[in-house]
Amino acid sequence: MSEPASPRLLVVIPAWNEEATIGDVIAEVRATLPKADVLVVNDGSTDRTSDFAAAGGASVLDLPINLGVGGAMRAGYVYAFRRGYDQTVQLDADGQHDPASVPLLLAEMDKENADIVIGARFAGIGDYEVSGPRWWSMRLLSVVLSRVARTRLTDTTSGYKACGSSAIRLFASNYPAEYLGDTIESLVIASRAGLRIRQVGVEMRPRAGGEPSQTPLMAAVLLVRAILALVVALSRPSEPIPKQVAG
Amino acid sequence: MKSGYIFAISLCLLVVALLFFLLRTRRIKEKYAGMWIALALAVISLGVFPRVAYWLAALVGVQTPVNLLFALAFVVLLAVCIQLSSELTNLEEETRTLAEEIALLRLEVHESPRQATRKSSD
């Protein structure tokens, strides 16, 4: 087997009822990253997300039921692993993540020899602002997870992530589907398995569709659930990267 | 007093009979019915030999035997609920894995309609 000259990159877009934006997101990804393959994981949408994604030229994984972002992403990692991709980048289907930043993430991965690179909102680039309980929970998470990952992480709930082959192999078998599992717990699992995590600052755009959840009560609930997720994840024994992924 | 015991015993026998019927027609699995059958049998033996309840209560230091029964019943119900939650979690994880696999297979079939059977064997 001969190694390809450049690593094979798969852009994974988990999408749940995103027909309004998915077509544009795919078109933009294909324009900015012509070499990358695009996989849309349709997380049990009831609208035409899947049709629009296929029409846009992406491969589509149609999950028969809604599994949540974590469930959709594990399916994406299984796909990437089985088809031998070297790198994946997770992008939101709502257009929040600018695909033009993907080379930044991959360059950081190369430079730092990292397995996971997070596109972070609070690293000095962009003008993303939050306040109140939501800020507190994000702050707490970043402090704790920075210690766990032994690097400075400012935006642990970011869904903008690049993964190398070790991370793909790990996440294909072990990627939590619970609430916050796809962000917080996956970082804990990765650090415990000995993967190197880094972050780069990226600018986020306002969502093209859908509305963010921002009431104070929901933010408080988020804080409690974040703490619970963190405590449970940290108390778990670490699991090594599997040699093979069980089907 | 006597008729109360008979009522309790017949109720328990009814529960055992129902569970056995469900087991026989494969509508309940042994691992779920086991606990209920054990409980019903325990209640029956208490009904037949009420002195056992007094003896047990004295042994663990509970003044009123009936309180011991209530406490035990509560513990058993709790255990069954926790067991069910854990089985539910297993089921969800299995469903998730199946859903993933279906999606992956569907994509594979969709990509190569003619070679679908050949590809799936590699």
Contacts between the chains, C-beta under 8 A, distances in Angstrom:
chain1	res1	chain2	res2	distance
A	41	B	103	7.6
A	59	B	107	6.3
A	59	B	111	7.6
A	60	B	107	6.8
A	61	B	103	4.3
A	61	B	104	6.6
A	61	B	106	7.9
A	61	B	107	5.5
A	62	B	103	5.4
A	62	B	106	5.8
A	62	B	107	7.5
A	63	B	99	5.2
A	63	B	100	7.2
A	63	B	102	7.9
A	63	B	103	4.8
A	64	B	99	5.4
A	64	B	102	5.6
A	64	B	103	7.0
A	65	B	95	7.1
A	65	B	99	5.3
A	67	B	96	5.7
A	67	B	99	6.2
A	71	B	96	5.5
A	71	B	99	7.4
A	71	B	100	7.6
A	74	B	96	7.8
A	74	B	100	6.6
A	75	B	99	7.7
A	75	B	100	4.3
A	75	B	103	5.7
A	75	B	104	7.0
A	78	B	100	5.9
A	78	B	104	6.5
A	79	B	104	6.2
A	79	B	107	7.6
A	82	B	104	7.4
A	177	B	96	5.9
A	247	B	101	6.8
